[in-house]
């Protein structure tokens, strides 16, 4: 009696799956994520208001880093790196390890708690560019638009 182990079939099935998956990873989205990971991204936040602004970069677990105050008509630049995950932005910690940015919030320096709001970071997260500009003013809550 001849017994077949089934292993040749398993190898063929595995080879078929690999042949099917490999072309998928050649799509532009896979190439974008490979190119974008580790790339430096700068975000310029311009104060388009008559009073000073203050911004905070918000990381996980309620950790923040203050940016500003930003004088009227002035701008500050936040330098970040793209993470390996799509849309991930990081800033290095004191020990060099990356800290993922959850959001950046800005508000009027004198009326922070009543005026702060989130910056629109969707373009920065999803686009392949490396430099972005946002202009902000209080009206009375913070209004920020990408330029």
C-alpha positions in Angstrom: 0.0 0.0 0.0 1.3 3.5 -0.9 0.7 6.3 1.7 0.8 10.0 0.7 1.9 12.3 3.4 0.1 15.4 2.2 3.2 17.6 2.6 3.6 18.2 -1.2 0.1 19.5 -1.2 0.8 21.8 1.7 3.9 23.1 0.1 2.0 23.8 -3.1 -0.7 25.6 -1.2 1.8 27.7 0.7 3.6 28.6 -2.5 0.3 29.6 -4.1 -0.5 31.9 -1.2 3.0 33.5 -1.3 2.7 34.0 -5.1 -0.6 35.7 -4.5 0.5 38.0 -1.7 3.9 39.2 -3.1 2.3 41.3 -5.9 0.1 43.0 -3.3 3.1 44.3 -1.5 4.4 45.9 -4.7 1.4 48.3 -4.6 2.2 52.0 -4.1 0.8 51.9 -0.5 3.5 49.4 0.6 6.2 51.4 -1.2 4.9 54.7 0.4 5.1 53.2 3.9 8.6 51.9 3.3 9.8 55.2 2.0 8.0 57.3 4.6 9.2 55.5 7.7 11.9 57.6 9.5 11.4 60.6 7.2 11.6 64.0 8.8 8.5 66.1 8.7 8.3 69.7 9.7 5.1 71.6 10.8 5.2 75.4 10.9 2.5 76.8 13.2 2.0 80.5 12.5 0.1 82.8 14.9 -2.3 84.7 12.7 -3.8 86.5 15.7 -3.3 89.7 17.7 -2.3 87.9 21.0 0.2 85.2 21.8 -0.7 81.5 21.3 0.5 78.5 23.1 0.6 75.0 21.7 1.2 71.6 23.2 2.2 68.3 21.6 0.2 65.6 23.2 1.7 62.1 23.5 0.2 58.9 25.0 -0.5 58.7 28.7 -1.2 62.4 29.1 2.4 63.4 28.4 2.8 66.8 26.8 5.5 69.1 25.5 4.8 72.8 25.3 5.4 74.8 22.2 5.4 78.6 22.5 4.3 81.1 23.4 4.1 82.2 19.8 4.0 86.0 19.4 1.5 87.6 16.9 2.7 87.2 13.3 5.4 84.7 14.4 5.7 81.0 13.7 7.3 78.0 15.4 8.4 74.8 13.7 7.8 71.3 15.1 10.1 68.7 13.7 8.8 65.1 13.7 9.6 61.7 12.1 7.2 59.4 10.3 6.7 56.1 12.1 6.5 52.7 10.4 2.7 52.7 10.8 0.7 54.7 8.3 -0.1 58.2 9.7 2.2 57.8 12.7 4.3 60.8 13.7 7.0 60.7 16.4 9.3 63.0 18.3 12.4 61.5 20.0 12.4 61.3 23.8 15.4 62.4 25.9 16.8 58.9 25.5 16.3 58.8 21.7 13.3 56.4 21.7 10.4 57.7 19.6 7.2 59.0 21.3 4.1 58.8 19.1 2.2 62.1 18.7 -1.5 61.8 19.4 -2.3 65.4 18.6 -1.2 69.0 18.7 -3.4 71.5 20.4 -3.2 75.3 20.4 -5.0 78.1 22.3 -4.7 81.7 23.2 -2.0 82.1 25.8 -4.2 84.3 28.1 -7.4 82.2 27.7 -6.0 78.7 27.1 -8.7 76.6 28.7 -11.5 78.3 26.9 -9.9 78.7 23.5 -7.7 75.6 22.8 -8.5 73.2 20.0 -6.8 70.5 17.9 -4.7 71.2 14.9 -5.9 69.5 11.6 -3.1 66.9 11.3 -4.8 64.6 8.7 -2.8 66.1 5.8 0.5 65.8 7.7 -0.3 62.2 8.7 -1.5 61.0 5.3 0.4 63.0 2.7 3.9 62.1 1.5 5.3 65.6 1.8 7.9 66.8 4.3 6.9 70.4 5.1 3.6 71.8 6.2 2.2 75.2 7.4 -0.8 75.9 9.6 -2.1 79.3 10.5 -4.1 79.7 13.7 -6.2 82.4 15.3 -8.7 82.5 18.2 -12.3 83.2 17.2 -13.0 82.7 20.3 -12.0 79.0 20.0 -8.8 78.2 18.1 -9.2 78.0 14.3 -6.3 76.5 12.4 -6.1 76.0 8.7 -3.5 74.3 6.6 -1.8 76.4 4.0 
